[in-house]
Amino acid sequence: MTVTDTAPSSISTDHETQLVNDALDTLLAQHDPQQMDDVAFRGARFDAGLAWVHFAKGDGGMGLRPELNRVVERRVKAAGAKPTDPSTFFMNLAGPTIATHADDSVKERFLRPMFTGEERWCQLFSEPGAGSDFAGLGCRAERDGDEWIVNGQKVWNTLAHIADFGMLVTRTDPEAPKHKGMTYFALDMHAAGVEVRPLRQITGEAEFNEVYMTDVRVPDSCRVGAVGEGWRASLTTLMNERSAIGGGGGGAPRRGGAANDAVQVWEAMDESRKDAATKDRLMHFWVQAEVGRLTNMRASQNATSGNPGPEMSIAKLAYSELNKGLYDFCMNLLGADALVDFDYTFRRPEESVASGAENGLRYAFLRVRANSIEGGTSEIMRNILGEQVLGLPGEPRVDKAGPWNEVPRN
């Protein structure tokens, strides 16, 4: 079998698709993923422009439309490449942010080792007093020559305990309006003064953390975007985060996505416990999940730029609310059995975060409670949809124009 045989027949033969397939032919002819180290193979992918094909040439891309990333993933998988390491999830957020806002030296420093998995990332956005009101953050960064001295606290930082770098947004000008005085950095999580503490969750895990920074020195060469433009850069991160969370069902291999978990419980139930009303609810969840899966597939195929817009808040909101109702329903189907056989022992994930039923239905029921909080609460998603998608009047914001240091805070 030749390498071109691995491409699915449904792929169109337009010019951009041909460019990607030609690059894949060359890559796979010179680098067999089954015979080489995964880091080395991913490095070769990056150098060939097949990491993120919609990125610019030299940044791991080819400057093509983003839907063609699916072509790459299908073919390298068929050729025997290992699945992407789940612990590198945050490259889906940090990569587009750096590619969009950073200068060439920052892109050269971070994009390749991020894609190969040699350097793992986390997100350092929320603070105890700045969650939904992210622009109200108070973590300070003060200029000291070619470095910045950072002091502050971040919270709800997924996998920060295994990360090498963090996407850090700070307050660099407290006298500017809150959206104007923010600056974005790549923080070395192993630097002196960085302390990561676990936050135990309802599942028993501590995938979340809180991060304290005390007189941490960050080189200006690790700044992402211009000074004072951290809000713009952070929006790129947030939009990609919502797309990643909301698109969770888009790549599901089976129709119905996560709702198949409920179907499996239903099929295993004793016939005497089944009734028409419950079956109707099951089909309602299945249809919702399938609509979400197909909508996300269509949105991905129609994408014309690398960074998603506010419309992805629709998918994020729908996915969050569906998951909570779906696994609630699964617990009701299990009945009293749902109360047993779950391990609440404290543990810290060292590789990835399971957001669905990978660790069982009881785990999923507890874990999806966070879906309507992480990446922006459902309330914030509704505000974004109302104002930025539907064009409705915004809520009054009396603190938007004044200096940040004059805004009352908790």
C-alpha positions in Angstrom: 0.0 0.0 0.0 1.3 3.4 -0.9 1.1 6.4 1.4 -1.5 8.1 -0.8 -3.9 5.1 -0.3 -4.4 6.2 3.3 -6.3 9.4 2.2 -10.1 8.9 2.5 -11.8 8.9 -0.9 -14.3 11.6 0.2 -11.6 14.3 0.4 -12.0 16.9 -2.4 -9.3 17.4 -4.9 -9.1 21.2 -4.8 -5.8 23.0 -5.0 -5.2 23.5 -1.2 -6.2 19.9 -0.5 -3.7 18.7 -3.1 -1.0 20.8 -1.5 -1.6 19.2 1.9 -1.7 15.7 0.4 1.5 16.3 -1.5 3.2 17.5 1.7 1.9 14.4 3.5 3.2 12.1 0.7 6.7 13.6 1.2 6.5 13.5 5.0 5.4 9.9 5.2 7.8 8.7 2.5 10.7 10.1 4.6 9.4 9.6 8.1 7.7 6.4 9.1 5.7 7.1 12.4 5.8 3.4 13.3 9.6 3.3 13.1 10.5 6.5 14.9 10.1 8.4 18.2 6.8 10.3 18.4 8.4 13.5 19.4 10.7 13.3 16.3 7.8 12.5 14.0 5.8 15.5 15.3 8.9 17.6 14.8 9.0 16.5 11.2 5.3 17.3 10.9 5.9 20.8 12.2 8.8 21.4 9.9 6.7 20.3 6.9 3.9 22.8 7.8 1.6 20.0 8.9 1.2 20.9 12.6 -1.4 23.5 12.1 -1.9 23.9 8.4 -3.8 27.2 8.8 -0.7 28.8 10.5 1.8 30.8 8.5 4.7 29.1 6.8 7.5 28.7 9.2 5.1 28.5 12.2 4.2 24.9 11.6 1.7 25.7 8.9 1.1 26.3 5.2 -1.3 29.3 5.3 -4.2 27.2 4.2 -7.8 26.8 5.5 -8.1 25.2 9.0 -10.5 22.4 8.0 -7.6 20.7 6.2 -6.1 19.8 9.6 -8.6 16.9 9.5 -7.0 15.6 6.3 -3.6 15.6 8.1 -4.9 13.9 11.2 -6.7 11.2 9.3 -3.7 10.3 7.2 -1.0 10.3 9.9 -3.3 8.2 12.0 -3.8 5.7 9.1 0.0 5.7 8.7 0.4 4.5 12.3 1.2 7.8 14.1 0.4 7.8 17.9 -2.6 9.8 19.1 -1.9 13.3 20.3 -0.9 13.2 24.0 -3.9 14.4 26.0 -1.6 16.3 28.4 -0.8 18.7 25.6 -4.4 19.9 25.3 -3.4 23.5 26.0 -1.4 23.8 22.8 -4.8 24.2 21.2 -5.1 27.4 23.2 -1.6 28.7 23.5 -0.6 27.8 19.9 -3.2 30.0 18.1 -2.6 32.9 20.6 1.2 32.9 20.0 0.7 32.5 16.3 -1.7 35.4 16.2 -0.2 37.9 18.6 3.5 37.1 19.3 6.6 38.3 17.4 8.7 36.0 15.3 11.2 35.3 18.1 8.5 34.1 20.5 6.9 32.0 17.8 10.2 30.4 17.0 10.9 29.7 20.7 7.6 28.1 21.7 5.5 26.7 18.8 7.6 23.7 17.8 8.3 22.3 21.3 4.7 22.9 22.2 3.5 20.8 19.2 6.0 18.0 19.7 5.0 17.7 23.4 8.4 18.5 24.7 6.9 21.4 26.6 3.5 21.2 28.1 1.3 24.2 28.9 -1.4 25.4 31.3 -3.6 28.4 31.5 -3.2 31.1 34.2 -6.2 33.4 33.8 -8.8 33.3 36.6 -8.1 34.8 40.1 -10.0 34.6 43.4 -11.5 38.0 42.6 -11.5 37.9 38.8 -13.3 34.9 37.4 -16.3 35.9 35.2 -15.0 39.5 35.3 -11.6 38.3 33.9 -10.6 41.9 32.9 -10.7 42.8 36.6 -7.6 40.7 37.4 -5.0 42.1 39.8 -1.9 39.9 39.3 0.9 42.5 38.9 3.8 42.6 36.5 6.2 45.5 36.9 9.0 46.3 34.4 12.6 46.0 35.6 14.9 46.5 32.6 14.6 43.5 30.3 12.5 41.6 32.8 9.1 41.8 34.5 8.6 41.1 38.2 5.3 39.2 38.8 3.4 38.9 42.0 -0.1 37.5 42.4 -2.3 34.4 42.5 -4.2 32.4 39.9 -6.8 29.7 40.5 -8.6 26.8 38.7 -5.4 26.1 36.7 -5.9 22.7 35.0 -2.8 20.5 35.0 -0.6 23.3 36.2 1.3 20.8 38.3 2.7 19.1 35.2 3.1 22.1 33.0 6.4 23.6 31.8 4.9 27.0 30.7 1.7 28.9 31.5 -0.4 31.4 29.6 -0.2 34.2 32.1 -2.2 37.5 31.9 -1.1 40.3 34.3 -1.9 43.8 35.2 0.9 46.1 34.0 -0.8 49.5 34.1 -3.2 49.9 37.1 -3.9 53.5 36.1 -5.4 52.4 32.7 -9.0 51.2 32.2 -9.1 47.5 33.2 -9.2 46.2 29.6 -6.3 48.4 28.5 -3.7 47.7 31.2 -3.2 44.0 30.8 -0.2 42.2 29.3 0.2 38.5 28.3 3.3 36.4 29.0 4.6 32.8 28.7 5.5 32.0 32.3 8.2 29.3 33.0 6.4 27.2 35.6 9.8 26.0 37.0 11.0 29.5 37.7 11.9 30.6 41.2 8.9 32.0 43.0 6.3 29.9 41.3 4.3 27.6 43.6 1.6 25.2 42.5 -0.9 23.9 45.1 -3.6 21.3 44.4 -7.3 21.9 44.6 -9.2 18.8 45.4 -12.5 18.4 43.5 -15.7 16.6 44.0 -14.3 13.6 41.9 -11.4 13.2 44.4 -9.0 14.4 41.8 -6.8 17.5 41.9 -6.6 18.3 38.2 -7.2 21.9 39.2 -4.6 24.0 41.0 -3.9 27.4 42.4 -0.7 29.1 41.5 1.2 31.6 43.6 3.8 33.9 42.1 6.2 35.8 44.4 8.8 38.1 42.8 8.9 35.9 39.7 11.2 37.3 37.0 9.8 36.9 33.5 12.0 38.0 30.6 10.4 40.5 28.2 11.3 38.0 25.5 8.5 35.8 26.8 5.9 38.6 26.3 3.1 37.6 23.9 1.8 40.7 22.1 2.4 44.3 22.9 2.4 45.8 26.4 -1.1 46.7 27.4 -2.7 44.4 24.7 -3.2 41.4 27.0 -7.0 41.6 26.7 -6.9 41.1 22.9 -4.5 38.2 23.2 -6.5 36.6 25.9 -9.7 36.8 23.8 -7.9 34.6 21.2 -7.1 32.1 24.0 -10.7 32.1 25.3 -12.4 31.7 21.9 -10.2 28.7 21.2 -10.9 27.3 24.6 -14.6 27.6 24.1 -14.3 26.0 20.7 -12.3 23.1 22.1 -14.8 22.5 24.9 -17.9 23.2 22.8 -16.6 21.0 20.0 -16.1 18.1 22.3 -18.7 16.1 20.5 -17.7 17.2 17.0 -15.2 14.5 16.5 -17.2 11.7 18.1 -16.7 8.5 16.1 -20.4 7.5 16.6 -23.7 9.2 15.9 -25.2 10.4 19.1 -21.8 11.2 20.7 -21.9 11.1 24.5 -25.6 10.1 24.5 -24.4 6.6 23.6 -23.4 6.3 27.3 -27.0 6.6 28.2 -28.0 4.2 25.5 -25.7 1.5 26.9 -27.2 1.9 30.4 -30.7 1.6 28.9 -29.8 -1.5 27.0 -28.4 -3.2 30.1 -31.5 -2.4 32.2 -34.1 -5.0 33.1 -37.0 -4.8 30.8 -39.4 -4.3 33.7 -37.8 -1.0 34.5 -38.2 0.4 31.0 -41.2 2.7 30.1 -42.2 4.8 27.1 -41.6 8.2 28.9 -38.1 7.3 29.9 -37.3 6.0 26.4 -38.6 9.3 25.0 -36.2 11.3 27.3 -33.4 9.0 26.2 -34.1 9.8 22.5 -34.4 13.5 23.3 -30.8 13.5 24.7 -29.6 11.4 21.8 -31.0 13.8 19.2 -29.6 16.8 21.1 -26.1 15.2 21.1 -26.3 14.3 17.5 -27.4 17.8 16.5 -24.5 19.2 18.4 -22.1 16.8 16.8 -23.2 17.6 13.3 -23.3 21.3 13.9 -19.8 21.3 15.2 -18.7 19.3 12.2 -20.3 21.8 9.8 -18.8 24.8 11.7 -15.3 23.2 11.4 -15.7 22.5 7.7 -17.0 26.1 7.0 -14.2 27.8 9.0 -12.3 30.3 6.9 -9.9 31.6 9.5 -7.8 30.1 12.2 -9.4 31.6 15.3 -13.1 31.0 16.1 -15.4 33.9 16.8 -18.1 34.4 19.5 -20.4 32.0 17.7 -18.5 29.1 19.3 -20.1 30.2 22.6 -23.3 28.6 21.3 -21.6 25.2 21.1 -19.9 25.7 24.5 -23.2 26.6 26.1 -25.1 23.8 24.5 -22.4 21.2 25.3 -22.2 22.2 28.9 -25.9 22.1 29.6 -26.4 18.9 27.6 -23.7 17.0 29.5 -25.2 17.9 32.9 -28.6 16.8 32.0 -27.3 13.7 30.2 -25.3 12.3 33.0 -28.0 13.2 35.5 -30.3 11.0 33.4 -27.7 8.2 33.4 -27.6 8.3 37.2 -31.4 8.0 37.4 -31.3 5.0 35.0 -28.8 3.3 37.3 -30.9 3.9 40.3 -29.4 2.8 43.6 -26.4 1.4 41.8 -25.3 5.0 41.1 -24.4 5.4 44.8 -21.7 2.8 44.9 -18.4 1.8 43.3 -16.7 5.2 43.0 -13.3 5.9 44.4 -13.0 9.3 46.0 -9.4 8.9 47.0 -7.3 12.0 46.5 -5.2 11.8 43.3 -3.4 14.1 40.9 -3.7 13.3 37.2 -0.3 13.1 35.5 -1.4 12.9 31.9 -4.8 14.3 31.0 -8.2 15.3 32.2 -11.2 12.9 31.5 -14.2 15.0 30.7 -16.7 12.2 29.8 -17.2 8.6 30.8 -13.6 7.4 30.3 -13.4 6.9 34.0 -17.0 5.6 34.4 -20.5 7.1 34.5 -20.2 8.1 38.1 -17.1 10.0 37.5 -18.6 11.7 34.4 -21.7 12.8 36.5 -19.4 14.6 39.0 -16.9 16.0 36.5 -19.4 17.5 34.0 -20.6 19.9 36.8 -17.5 21.9 35.8 -18.5 22.2 32.2 -20.8 25.1 32.8 -18.0 27.0 34.7 -14.7 26.2 32.9 -14.0 28.3 29.8 -16.6 30.8 30.8 -19.7 30.3 32.8 -23.0 29.6 31.1 -24.2 33.0 32.3 -21.3 34.7 30.5 -21.9 32.6 27.4 -25.5 33.9 27.3 -24.3 37.5 27.6 -21.8 37.0 24.7 -24.4 35.4 22.5 -26.9 38.2 23.3 -24.5 41.0 22.7 -22.0 39.8 20.1 -24.1 37.4 18.1 -27.7 38.6 18.3 -26.8 42.3 18.7 -28.8 42.9 21.8 -28.0 45.9 24.1 -25.2 45.2 26.5 -25.6 45.2 30.2 -24.6 48.6 31.9 -20.8 48.6 32.7 -20.0 51.5 34.9 -16.4 50.4 35.5 -15.2 50.1 31.9 -13.8 53.5 31.2 -12.2 54.5 34.5 -8.8 53.6 35.9 -8.6 50.0 37.1 -7.1 51.1 40.5 -10.2 53.2 41.2 -12.7 50.4 40.6 -14.2 48.9 43.8 -13.2 45.3 44.3 -14.0 42.6 46.8 
